[in-house]
Amino acid sequence: MTVISANDVDSQQSLPDVLEPGLSIIFCGINPGMRAVSTGHHFEGRGNRFWRVMHLAGFTPEQLRPEDDRSILRYGCGLTTVVSRPTAQAAELSRLEIELAGDAFRRKIEYYAPRNIVFLGKMALSAISGSRDIDWGLQTRPFGGARAWVVPNPSGLNRAFDLDALVAAYRDVRIAVASTP
């Protein structure tokens, strides 16, 4: 029987970032889902509300489909994850695994130099920063040179936030970013 480590999974399967230098916003998930990795497209999971929320919050003029994820660059937005290892649920990641990915992730953000980084959920920023006290919205400290935001995760598994609450949180970011040079 062959044993495959988490590092082997990372090298065999990953989800390509949708990034370019100088974007207005990079949206950052914790890690890719299995379905997203199998199709090669961000937020592909059943029930994931990301693309609908992005449209309803005003980031895109129409609702994009996961297979069109690269077109988000046209709107000054990019997509990435802190941890590249895919899982069925982010809860399958250990806090240590996220912490260990933090330095490389920070360097990636410094390299691409977006004006804003939006973490989808508190989990990743909490692990990277070592702080359990993370608030929603604009953070007091930048991350990788970018203004850092935290919004609720749009995963269908996150039932603590309904569609209206998600749209309101993402819209607040869009409006604040649009009014900041």
C-alpha positions in Angstrom: 0.0 0.0 0.0 1.3 3.4 -0.9 1.1 6.2 1.6 0.7 9.7 0.3 1.6 12.6 2.5 0.0 16.1 2.5 3.1 17.4 0.7 2.6 14.8 -2.0 -1.1 15.8 -2.5 0.1 19.5 -2.8 2.5 18.6 -5.6 0.0 16.4 -7.4 -3.1 18.5 -7.1 -3.6 22.2 -6.6 -5.8 25.0 -7.9 -4.0 27.6 -10.0 -4.2 31.1 -8.6 -6.0 33.8 -10.6 -3.6 36.6 -10.0 -1.7 39.4 -11.6 0.3 42.3 -10.1 -1.4 45.4 -8.8 -5.0 44.2 -8.5 -7.4 46.2 -6.4 -8.5 43.2 -4.4 -7.4 39.6 -4.0 -10.0 37.3 -2.5 -8.4 34.6 -0.4 -10.0 31.3 0.5 -8.6 29.0 3.2 -7.9 26.2 0.8 -9.4 24.7 -2.4 -12.2 22.2 -2.2 -11.9 18.8 -3.9 -14.4 19.7 -6.7 -12.6 23.0 -7.4 -9.3 21.1 -7.8 -10.8 18.4 -10.0 -12.3 21.0 -12.4 -9.5 23.5 -12.1 -11.8 26.4 -11.2 -12.3 28.4 -8.0 -15.5 28.2 -5.9 -16.8 25.2 -8.0 -18.4 23.4 -5.1 -22.1 22.7 -5.0 -23.8 25.3 -2.8 -20.9 27.7 -2.8 -22.3 31.2 -3.0 -19.2 33.1 -3.9 -20.1 33.9 -7.6 -23.6 34.9 -6.7 -22.5 37.1 -3.8 -19.8 38.8 -6.0 -22.5 39.7 -8.5 -25.1 40.8 -6.0 -22.5 42.9 -4.1 -21.6 44.7 -7.3 -18.1 43.4 -8.0 -19.2 41.9 -11.4 -22.0 43.1 -13.7 -23.2 39.6 -14.2 -22.9 36.4 -12.2 -19.8 34.6 -13.3 -19.6 30.8 -13.5 -16.7 28.9 -11.9 -15.4 27.9 -15.3 -15.1 31.7 -16.1 -13.1 32.4 -12.9 -10.2 33.9 -14.8 -12.5 36.7 -16.1 -12.6 38.1 -12.6 -9.3 39.8 -13.5 -11.2 42.2 -15.8 -12.8 43.6 -12.6 -9.5 44.2 -10.8 -10.0 41.1 -8.6 -7.9 38.0 -8.1 -8.3 34.6 -6.4 -6.0 32.6 -4.2 -5.9 30.3 -1.2 -3.6 30.3 1.9 -3.1 26.5 1.8 -2.9 24.8 -1.5 -3.9 21.3 -0.2 -7.4 20.5 -1.2 -9.9 19.1 1.3 -13.6 18.4 1.4 -13.9 20.8 4.3 -11.6 23.5 5.6 -12.0 22.0 9.1 -9.8 19.1 7.8 -6.8 21.5 8.0 -4.9 21.9 11.2 -4.2 25.3 12.6 -0.5 24.4 12.4 -0.8 23.6 8.7 -2.3 27.1 8.1 0.4 28.7 10.2 3.1 27.0 8.3 1.7 28.2 5.0 1.6 31.8 6.3 5.1 33.0 5.4 4.9 31.8 1.8 1.4 33.3 1.5 2.5 36.6 2.9 5.4 36.7 0.3 2.9 35.9 -2.5 0.8 38.9 -1.5 3.9 41.1 -1.2 4.9 40.0 -4.7 1.5 40.6 -6.4 1.0 43.8 -4.4 -2.8 44.2 -4.4 -4.2 47.2 -2.6 -6.5 45.0 -0.6 -6.6 41.3 0.5 -10.0 39.9 1.5 -9.9 36.8 3.7 -13.0 34.6 3.3 -13.6 33.7 6.9 -11.6 34.3 10.1 -9.8 31.0 10.2 -6.8 31.6 8.0 -5.9 35.1 9.2 -6.4 34.0 12.8 -3.9 31.1 12.3 -1.4 33.2 10.4 -1.4 36.1 12.8 -1.6 34.0 15.9 -4.6 36.1 17.1 -7.9 34.5 18.0 -9.5 38.0 18.2 -10.3 38.8 14.6 -13.2 41.1 13.8 -15.2 41.2 10.6 -14.4 44.0 8.1 -11.3 46.1 7.8 -8.4 45.0 10.0 -6.3 47.4 11.9 -3.0 45.9 10.5 -2.2 45.4 6.8 -1.2 42.0 5.5 1.7 41.7 3.1 1.5 45.4 2.4 -2.2 45.3 1.5 -5.2 46.6 3.5 -6.7 43.4 5.0 -10.4 42.6 5.3 -12.3 39.7 6.7 -15.7 38.7 5.3 -17.8 35.6 6.0 -16.9 32.5 4.0 -19.5 32.0 1.2 -19.2 28.2 1.4 -22.5 26.4 1.4 -21.3 24.7 4.7 -21.3 28.1 6.4 -24.9 28.5 7.4 -24.2 31.1 10.0 -24.6 33.8 7.3 -27.5 33.8 4.9 -27.3 35.3 1.4 -28.4 38.8 2.4 -25.7 38.9 5.2 -23.0 37.8 2.8 -24.0 40.3 0.2 -24.0 43.1 2.7 -20.5 42.2 4.0 -19.0 42.0 0.5 -20.8 45.2 -0.6 -19.4 47.1 2.3 -15.9 46.1 1.2 -16.6 47.1 -2.4 -17.9 50.5 -1.4 -15.0 51.2 1.0 -12.5 50.1 -1.6 -14.1 52.2 -4.4 -13.9 55.3 -2.2 -10.3 54.8 -1.3 -7.5 55.9 -3.7 
